[in-house]
Amino acid sequence: MSLPEALRKELDRMVNAQFETPEFRRFLSIRYTMNRARFLATEMAFYTKNRRDCWGFVQGASPLDVKQIIWQHEAEELMRDPRCDTDHTSLQIKECHLLGISPEQVAKAKPTPQSRAAFYAWAHLALKQDWLGALASSSVLERRNNNQIVKGGGLSYRIGQKWRQELGLQWKDMPSTDVHKRADKEHSDMMWEIFERYVTDERAYGSVVAGAQESLEIDRAYRLALAVAMEGIE
């Protein structure tokens, strides 16, 4: 088995295992009320901003050909995604608005302290690792959202299904969640060609696995923090 093939198998195992962790099980066991959905949608606005920060840091440290691929990725996220004809930050604000949270309320909101700590941790990974590890730390979050890799569906799909079943919402009522269950499949595939090109030795393989693993650990802590917060909301 080639190194890229071994890496693909390991990353796929890791993102599937994420959903079996106690933190993810607890997060996905929360029964939604509209207030809980509003809280999560607002938190996702902060998460979306953190993703833009981290991808910018990753791009800055990457080789030129990798910068070009990340530029294509971020053009959709920051400027216009043809799937929704807007950028992803505006799309998340629209989702908040459809749930009854005004753009002004989103602008005034603050992330929970635990969320802020997770965002700082993800930024640290993007800044302090070698560029391959940093790339892995950001791209693995899209990989665990890829419905063709994660058995039972990625995170956005699972959240959307719960909102449909428990709140009676339709996909059109949650446009950001809807787009991400599709976009992250293509985005994780886009990044995969970089790993195929650059993972040519054990050191590169180790950097990618370590970056992905640390990011998934932060993701677990972040989802647990959200679960605890939602449990305190009626």
Secondary structure, 3 states (H helix, E strand, C coil): CCHHHHHHHHHHHHHHHHCCCHHHHHHHHCCCCHHHHHHHHHHHHHHHHHHHHHHHHHHHHCCHHHHHHHHHHHHHHHCCECCCCECHHHHHHHHHHHCCCCHHHHHHCCCCHHHHHHHHHHHHHHHHCCHHHHHHHHHHHHHCCCCCCCCCCCHHHHHHHHHHHHHCCCHHHCHHHHHHHHHHHHHHHHHHHHHHHHCCCHHHHHHHHHHHHHHHHHHHHHHHHHHHHHHCCC
